[in-house]
Amino acid sequence: MTPDRKNKREWSQIKAENAWTLFKVMAEFVEGFERLNQIGPCISIFGSARTTPDHEYYQTAVEIAKMLTDEGYGVITGGGPGIMEAGNKGASLAGGASVGLNIDLPMEQNHNTFIDYDKNLSYRYFFVRKVMFVKYAQGFVVMPGGFGTMDELFEVLTLIQTKKITPVPVILYGTSYWNGLKDWLISTMLSEERNIHTEDLDLFHLTDSTQEVLDIINRFYAEDRLGELRPNYEL
């Protein structure tokens, strides 16, 4: 086979694969929309999959999820172990909606056992999963985590900053973990490089109090603001 014929054949295969990929993406969106539309107001909890059940942050995430459930919110997590499991556990123990948005990974992850049977979704594509995290959440609680947690956090902050979604509460729990990041945002991103505005720092809150997490969310929706208990945007 000549190089030209080989290249044409390879490109033809790529085009066919791209068409099938589009259908797979559409299927994930359709299933997510149909199932999550039925749940009602939720809070997404982000955090590390590596946090063990004996860790303070795990136990705190369980407590926060219980408190949110008592206020009438469902809880959305990434469906895996660690902080995700803690969020689902707290919601499940309190009798609330416990949603898990799992992602297919080569080495992990298996869904945790605290997700409601009918609210356990699995995704091949990270970007579809993140849409579900954001569209159906009325607030975000971000526990300490790694690259994935940072990705989710800055995705949300970017969408709020650029007004692609309505403002919602974003709460970073654990000041000893997050203060270094905030200091860098202020000293480098804001003051030195001027890549953000001062008001952008108001897009999130830092706290060490579980009660304050709840108070920030309740206060946000009690005030006369743009925030409403509804999906954040239409696609």
N, C-alpha and C positions, 0 to 999 in steps of 0.2 A: 504494500500500500504506500502510495506516495505521501510525502508530508502534507501536501494540500488536502488530499482526500482524508487523511487521518485527522487533521485539524477540523475539517468540516463535520466529520462524524462525532468528534468530541464535543464540538459546540452544539450539535443537534441534541446530544444526550443531556448537556447542561440545560438547554432550553426546556426539555421535557421534565427534568428534575425540578426546575424552577416553577413550572406550572403545578406540579403535584405539591410542592412546598406551600404554594399559595392556598391550596385547598385545605392543607393541614392547619395552617394558621387560622383560616376562616372557621374551621371546625372548633378550634380551641376557643376562639372569641364567642362563637354562638353558644357553646355549652356553658361557658363562664357567665355570660349575660343572662341566660335563661335561669340558671340556678341561683345566682347571687341577687338577682332582682327580687327574689322572694324573701330575703332575709331581714331587711330593715336596717336601721342605723347600726354601724359597726365602728370599731376602733382597730386599726392595724398595729400589731406589736412586732417590732423588728429586734433582732439580737443574734448573738452567736449560737451556732449549732454545737459548739464545743463546751458550753457551760454545763457543768454537772449538777445533778439534783441537790448536792450538799452545798452548793455555792450560794452565797448571799444574794447574788443577782437573780439566780433561778427562783429562789424562794420569794424574792420581791416581785418578780414577774407574775408568779401565781397569785400573790395578794392583789396586785394591780388589776389583773384580769377578773378576779372575784368582785372587786369594787366596781369595775366598769359594768359587769353583768348586773349587779344589784341596781345600777342606775338605768338599766334597760338597754344597754348596748350589747351587740354581739362582738365577738373577738375574732379577728382574722390574723393568721400567722402563715409562715412559710411551710407549715405542716411537718417539719422535721424534728430532730432532737433539740436539746439545749433550751434556749430561751423560747423557741417556737413551741416546744412541748410544754413548757411552763405556762405560756399564755393559754394554750388549749386546755391544759389541766385546770387552771383557775376558772375558766369559763364553764367547763364541764361540771366541776364540783359545785358551782353556784347555780347550775341548771339553765345556763344561757346558751345562745347560739355559739358553737365552736367550729370555726371554718379553717380548713387547711388547704393552702395552695402549694402543692408539692411540685418539685422540679426534677426531671430525669437527669441524673448525673452519673458519670462513669463509675465512681467509687461509692457513692451514696445517692440518694438518701431514701430511707424507708419512712413512711409516714408514722407519726406517733399515734398512740392508742386513745388519745383524748379528743379526737376530732369526731364530730357527729357523722354518722354513716352517710347521710345524704348531703353533707357539706364537705366531702373529701374530694378535691379535684387534683388532677395531675397535669403538668405542663411539660412540653418539650422545649418551648421557647421562653427564655427569660423575659423578653420584652412583652409578650402577651401576659405573662404572670404579673409583671409590674403594673400593667394597666388595671388588672383586677384589684391589686392591692390599693391602688389610688382611687379608682372610680367609685368603689363601694365603701370607702372609709371616711368617717367624719372627723377623724383625728389620728395622730400617729404618736405612739410611745416608742422611743428608740432606746433600747438597752445597749450596754457595751457589746461590741461585735467587731468583726473583721471586714475584709474587702466587700463582702456582700451587703453587710449592714451599711457601710459607707455609701455604696452604690445606691441603695434604696433611699437613704437619707437625702443625698444630694439630688437625686431624681425628684423627690417631693419638693425640696427647697427651690429647685430650678423652675418647676411647674408653677409654684406659687409666685415666685419672683417675676416670671414672665406673663403672669395672669392667664395661664392656660387652664388653671383650675381656680375655683373660688378659694379664698383664704380658709385654712383649717388649722387647728392647734397642732404644733409639732413640739414634742416634749422629749428632751434628752435626759434620761435618768442616770445619775452617778457622776457627780461633779468632779471627783478625783480622776475619772476616766476622760471626761469631755473637756475639762478646763484647758488642757494643753492645746486642743484643736481650736477652741474659741480664742485663746491668746494668739495663736498663729493667724487666724482669720483677721483679728484686729491689727496686729503688728505688721503683718506682711501683705495680706490680700487687700486690706483696707488702707492702712496708713502709708505703707511703703510703695505698693504697686498701684493702688487706687483702682482695683479691679471690681470692687463692689461699693455700694453706698452704705452710709451709716445705718439707714433704716432697714437694710437687708439683715442686719443682726437682730432685728426685732421679729424675724420670721420664726424663731425657735426660742424655747425656754430651757433652762437647766435647773434641775432640782435633785434633792436627796430625800424628798418627802412623798410617800405614796398618796397622802391626802392632797398634797398640792397638785399632783398629776390630775386627780379628779376635779379639784377646784378650778384649775386652768380651763379644762374642757367645759365644765358647767358654766363658768363665767363667760366664756366665749359665746356660747349659744344663748345665754340669758340677755346679753347686751344687744343693742340695736346695730347689728352688723350685717355684712353680706352673707355670712355663714348660715346655712340652712341644713336641716337633717334630710338630705336627699343625695343621690349620686352626684359626684363632683363635676361631671361634664358629659356632654353627649358626643358620641362618635358617629 
